[in-house]
Amino acid sequence: MRIHGTLSATRVNGPGLRSAAWLQGCQVGCSGCQNPATWPMDAGEEISPEDLAVRLVHDAAPDTVGLTVSGGEPLHQAPALYAMICMVQAIAPHWDIGLFSGYTLGEMESGNYYCPTMPPSVLEDRAAKRLLWQHQITDRLTWGIFGRYDRTRTSRSDRADLPWRHAVASANQDIHLFRTKWVYSDFAALMQEVTIDNTGLTTISGYAKGSR
């Protein structure tokens, strides 16, 4: 699989103190994406799902409660995504798994997502992709934030009646809770986080609140 980067401690990519991984490659191409460097399918670092899982757990800060996977578009690498999160939970069974995807829940439930890492024989097979999502990946997920980023809908007042509205980048996106570990109020209001490692590498993650 290909990754854009990892973070060993973050509080702006889901509830609690978390590890995070950004997968490389995205053909969803949301206008206004804050990280277009994750788009090229052949960039980033190539690593096995198992090695990535070991790295994420080994490097994680003490008291880490879960892993957040983002991108890029994680569903483009759905089989490797599944293998990686299975290994993470084998090593750290108390961790929850969160996922950011530009696809809607309906698209994933119907297998209507692009997954070039699948064998050519099943690349266009929506039934196979639907089963992979519904009966494998979601069995491992605790929560997900789904839908394309829409920079025209970043106002906090847009659909303000919904409980997750403060925690998504644009108002068309939804938080889906697959397990009962968290509730909507556990998802903090949007903010950005700057991390500088011991080599001086600076990582900016999270989203600033929309001001429109």
C-alpha positions in Angstrom: 0.0 0.0 0.0 1.0 3.6 -0.4 0.9 6.2 2.4 1.4 9.9 2.5 2.4 10.1 6.1 1.7 9.2 9.7 1.3 11.0 13.0 2.0 9.4 16.4 -0.1 11.7 18.5 -3.1 13.9 17.4 -6.2 15.2 19.1 -7.8 16.9 16.0 -8.4 13.8 13.9 -11.1 12.2 16.0 -12.0 11.7 19.7 -9.2 11.4 22.2 -5.5 10.9 21.7 -5.0 9.1 18.4 -2.5 7.8 15.9 -3.2 8.8 12.3 -2.3 7.6 8.8 -2.9 9.4 5.6 -3.0 7.0 2.6 -1.7 8.2 -0.7 -3.8 8.6 -3.9 -7.1 10.2 -4.6 -9.2 10.5 -7.7 -12.2 12.0 -5.9 -10.5 15.4 -6.2 -12.6 17.6 -4.0 -12.4 21.3 -5.0 -10.6 23.2 -2.3 -8.9 20.1 -0.8 -6.3 21.3 1.7 -3.9 18.5 0.8 -3.7 17.9 -2.9 -0.2 16.4 -2.4 -2.1 13.3 -1.4 -3.7 13.0 -4.8 -1.0 11.3 -7.1 -1.5 7.6 -7.1 2.2 6.8 -7.5 3.7 9.1 -4.9 4.3 8.6 -1.2 5.9 5.7 0.6 5.2 2.1 -0.3 4.8 -0.2 2.7 3.1 -3.4 3.6 -0.2 -3.2 5.6 1.4 -5.3 8.3 4.5 -3.1 8.6 2.4 0.0 8.7 0.2 -1.4 11.5 3.3 -2.2 13.5 4.8 1.2 13.0 1.6 3.0 14.0 1.2 1.1 17.2 4.9 1.1 18.1 5.3 4.9 17.5 2.0 5.8 19.2 2.1 8.1 22.2 1.2 6.7 25.6 -2.5 6.6 26.3 -3.4 6.5 22.6 -7.0 5.3 22.3 -7.4 4.8 18.5 -6.3 5.1 14.9 -7.7 7.5 12.3 -7.2 6.7 8.6 -7.5 9.5 6.1 -6.0 10.4 2.7 -5.9 10.7 -0.1 -8.8 8.4 -0.5 -8.5 5.2 1.7 -11.1 3.3 -0.3 -8.8 3.4 -3.3 -6.8 0.8 -1.3 -9.6 -1.0 0.3 -8.1 -4.5 0.6 -4.9 -3.2 2.1 -6.8 -0.8 4.3 -8.7 -3.8 5.7 -5.6 -5.8 6.2 -3.9 -2.9 8.0 -6.7 -2.2 10.5 -7.1 -5.9 11.3 -3.4 -6.0 12.2 -3.7 -2.8 14.3 -6.5 -4.3 16.3 -4.7 -7.5 16.7 -1.8 -5.6 18.3 -3.8 -3.0 20.1 -7.3 -4.5 20.6 -8.4 -1.5 22.8 -8.0 0.9 19.9 -11.0 2.1 18.0 -10.7 2.8 14.2 -12.0 5.9 12.5 -12.1 6.6 8.8 -12.3 9.7 6.7 -13.6 9.1 3.1 -14.7 11.4 0.3 -17.3 8.8 -0.7 -20.8 8.9 0.8 -21.9 6.0 3.0 -24.5 5.1 0.3 -21.8 4.9 -2.4 -19.7 2.6 -0.3 -22.6 0.4 0.7 -23.5 -0.1 -3.0 -19.8 -0.7 -4.0 -19.8 2.4 -6.0 -16.2 3.4 -5.3 -13.0 3.3 -7.3 -10.4 0.7 -6.1 -7.5 0.3 -8.6 -5.6 -2.0 -6.1 -8.2 -4.7 -6.6 -7.5 -7.5 -9.1 -8.6 -6.5 -12.7 -11.2 -9.3 -12.5 -13.1 -7.5 -9.7 -12.1 -3.9 -10.3 -15.5 -3.1 -11.8 -17.4 -5.6 -9.7 -19.6 -3.5 -7.4 -20.9 -6.6 -5.6 -17.4 -7.5 -4.5 -16.6 -4.0 -3.4 -19.9 -3.8 -1.6 -19.1 -7.0 0.3 -15.6 -5.8 1.2 -17.1 -2.6 2.6 -20.2 -4.0 4.4 -18.9 -7.3 5.7 -15.2 -6.7 6.3 -14.2 -3.0 6.7 -17.2 -1.9 8.6 -16.8 -4.8 11.0 -13.6 -3.1 12.1 -14.7 0.6 12.1 -15.9 2.5 15.1 -16.8 5.7 13.3 -16.4 7.4 10.0 -16.8 10.9 8.4 -18.0 10.5 4.9 -18.7 12.7 1.9 -16.9 15.1 -0.4 -15.5 18.3 1.0 -17.5 21.2 -0.4 -15.8 24.6 0.2 -19.1 26.4 -0.5 -20.7 24.7 2.5 -18.2 25.4 5.3 -20.6 27.7 7.3 -21.2 26.4 10.8 -24.8 27.5 10.5 -25.5 25.2 7.5 -27.6 22.3 8.9 -26.7 23.5 12.4 -29.6 21.5 13.9 -27.6 18.3 13.4 -25.4 17.1 16.3 -22.2 16.5 14.3 -22.2 19.8 12.4 -19.4 21.4 14.4 -17.0 18.5 13.7 -17.0 18.2 9.9 -15.2 20.2 7.3 -18.3 21.0 5.2 -22.0 20.7 6.1 -22.8 18.0 3.5 -20.5 15.5 5.3 -21.8 13.1 7.9 -20.4 11.3 10.9 -21.6 7.7 11.1 -21.1 5.8 14.4 -20.7 2.0 13.8 -20.1 1.3 17.5 -21.2 2.8 20.8 -17.7 3.8 22.1 -18.3 7.5 21.2 -21.2 9.9 20.9 -21.5 12.9 18.7 -20.4 15.3 21.5 -17.1 13.5 21.7 -16.1 14.9 18.3 -14.4 18.2 19.1 -15.0 21.4 17.2 -12.8 21.8 14.2 -9.3 23.1 14.9 -5.8 22.8 13.4 -2.8 21.2 15.1 0.9 21.8 14.3 3.4 19.0 15.1 7.2 19.3 14.9 9.2 16.1 15.2 12.8 15.8 16.4 14.1 16.2 12.8 12.3 19.5 12.4 9.6 18.1 10.1 6.4 20.1 10.5 3.0 18.5 10.1 -0.3 20.6 10.0 -3.4 18.5 10.4 -7.1 19.1 11.1 -9.3 21.8 9.7 -9.8 25.4 10.7 -13.4 26.5 11.3 -15.2 27.8 8.3 -15.8 31.6 8.5 -18.4 31.9 5.8 
